[in-house]
Amino acid sequence: MLRELDSQFESALAPIAYAPVAVLSVGYPKNSIRHSLDGFGFLVPRSSGFRILGTVWNSSLFPNRAPEGHVLLTSFVGGATDPSALSLPESEIVSTVHGELASVLGISQPPTFSHVQAWRRAIPQYNLGHTQHLRRLAKMQSKYPSIHLTGNYLRGPALGACIEQALTVVQEAVKKDRAT
């Protein structure tokens, strides 16, 4: 029964398209960056010709994300408009992102730290037919009232949207449980 259930949900979820994203975390000495890094970070329009989709200034947002005198930045490359970015060697991703960050932020040294994490199925694409996939999932789910689904493919890929959605699902599950 469980294997059949897995197969049903797997076949319903499989057609949902996702764009790949590589997440690059880099560390720099703070004194090697001309920009103040006051703020959240930045997004990059596709028309810029950069591979970076955006960068978050982690150490500006959260204390103790980098050693004293250093900064931690997280950049994203790939996405639906540049899926081939994930085919690049990690060293080339680091080099490309560093070059783009250096030109935007005035960075004078290479990173002292870097880590690349590739996500092949990162950002759900709400293509034509996505609503039908969700309807099929909802119909299947209605047959199994103890199964609750949540995820970035439902109501948005942003972390906040996923957390909000998960909390709603938990509240609904608790409500159902109390009713029985």
Secondary structure, 3 states (H helix, E strand, C coil): CHHHHHHHHHHHHCCCCEEEEEEEEEEEEHHHECCCCCCCEEECCHHHCCCEEEEECHHHHCCCCCCCCEEEEEEEEECCCCHHHHHCCHHHHHHHHHHHHHHHHCECCCCCEEEEEEEEEEEECCCCCHHHHHHHHHHHHHCCCCCCCCCHHHHCCCHHHHHHHHHHHHHHHHHHHHHC
